[in-house]
Amino acid sequence: MVNSIKYSKESSTTEVSIEDLVKNKIIVRVTDNGEGIENQYIPRLFERFYRVDKSGSRKEGGSGLGLAIVKHIIEAHKEKIYVESVFGVGSEFSFTLEKTKESTKV
């Protein structure tokens, strides 16, 4: 969510949704209509210290660790993280999570 807000234009929107995926899983989606990411950069997004914007011209800097940490946490839970993006249109980052035993009894 932070990246979506930080790297989008002022008039862009960021939406978060949580949906049932299968009986014991949910999917969390963070979707925006911001700048989007060029296809050539997508395979490296989750690498430590990797930043798409190398110019340093952003008001808000970053270490390039955020998405790497997110991926590490998600994978530590034996789950998956995904990204889809169209440059100039927007991006969607999503990840799966297992429901707790209590939430599957509903």
C-alpha positions as CSV (number, residue, x, y, z in Angstrom):
1,M,0.0,0.0,0.0
2,V,2.8,2.4,0.8
3,N,4.4,2.0,-2.6
4,S,1.1,2.4,-4.3
5,I,0.5,5.7,-2.6
6,K,4.1,6.9,-2.8
7,Y,4.6,6.2,-6.5
8,S,1.2,7.3,-7.8
9,K,-0.1,10.6,-9.0
10,E,-2.1,12.7,-6.6
11,S,-5.4,11.9,-8.3
12,S,-4.7,8.1,-8.4
13,T,-6.6,5.6,-6.2
14,T,-5.5,2.6,-4.2
15,E,-7.9,-0.1,-3.3
16,V,-7.5,-3.0,-0.9
17,S,-9.8,-6.0,-1.1
18,I,-10.0,-9.4,0.6
19,E,-11.8,-12.3,-1.0
20,D,-12.4,-16.0,-0.4
21,L,-10.2,-17.9,-2.8
22,V,-10.9,-21.5,-1.8
23,K,-12.3,-23.1,1.3
24,N,-9.2,-22.5,3.5
25,K,-7.6,-19.5,1.6
26,I,-8.2,-15.9,1.1
27,I,-6.5,-13.5,-1.4
28,V,-5.6,-9.9,-0.5
29,R,-5.3,-7.5,-3.4
30,V,-3.8,-4.0,-3.5
31,T,-4.8,-2.4,-6.7
32,D,-4.1,1.1,-8.1
33,N,-4.5,3.2,-11.2
34,G,-1.1,4.8,-10.8
35,E,1.9,4.8,-13.1
36,G,2.2,1.0,-13.5
37,I,5.4,-0.8,-14.0
38,E,7.2,-1.6,-17.2
39,N,7.3,-5.4,-17.9
40,Q,11.1,-5.4,-18.0
41,Y,11.2,-4.5,-14.3
42,I,8.6,-6.9,-12.9
43,P,10.8,-10.0,-12.6
44,R,13.2,-8.0,-10.3
45,L,10.6,-6.2,-8.1
46,F,11.1,-8.6,-5.1
47,E,14.9,-8.5,-5.1
48,R,16.6,-6.8,-2.1
49,F,17.7,-3.3,-2.7
50,Y,16.2,-3.2,-6.2
51,R,14.4,0.0,-7.1
52,V,12.7,0.7,-10.5
53,D,13.3,4.4,-10.1
54,K,17.0,4.8,-10.1
55,S,17.0,8.6,-10.8
56,G,16.8,9.6,-7.1
57,S,14.3,12.3,-8.1
58,R,11.5,11.0,-5.9
59,K,10.7,13.1,-2.9
60,E,10.4,9.9,-0.9
61,G,13.5,7.7,-1.0
62,G,13.6,4.1,-0.2
63,S,16.0,1.3,0.4
64,G,14.4,-1.2,-2.0
65,L,13.8,-3.6,0.9
66,G,10.0,-3.3,1.3
67,L,8.8,-5.7,-1.3
68,A,11.6,-8.2,-0.6
69,I,10.5,-8.2,3.1
70,V,6.9,-8.7,2.1
71,K,7.8,-11.6,-0.1
72,H,9.9,-13.2,2.6
73,I,7.1,-13.0,5.1
74,I,4.5,-14.4,2.7
75,E,6.7,-17.3,1.7
76,A,7.5,-18.0,5.3
77,H,3.8,-18.7,5.7
78,K,4.1,-21.0,2.6
79,E,1.9,-18.6,0.6
80,K,2.4,-16.8,-2.7
81,I,2.6,-13.2,-3.8
82,Y,1.7,-12.0,-7.3
83,V,2.1,-8.8,-9.4
84,E,0.3,-7.7,-12.5
85,S,1.0,-4.3,-14.0
86,V,0.4,-2.3,-17.2
87,F,2.7,0.7,-17.6
88,G,0.6,3.9,-17.7
89,V,-2.5,2.1,-16.4
90,G,-1.8,0.7,-12.9
91,S,-0.8,-2.3,-10.8
92,E,-2.2,-5.1,-8.7
93,F,-0.2,-6.8,-6.0
94,S,-1.9,-9.8,-4.4
95,F,-1.1,-12.5,-1.9
96,T,-2.8,-15.6,-0.5
97,L,-3.2,-16.5,3.2
98,E,-4.5,-19.5,4.9
99,K,-7.6,-18.9,7.0
100,T,-7.5,-19.7,10.6
101,K,-9.3,-22.8,11.8
102,E,-11.9,-20.6,13.4
103,S,-12.7,-18.7,10.2
104,T,-13.2,-21.8,8.2
105,K,-16.0,-23.0,10.5
106,V,-18.4,-20.3,9.2
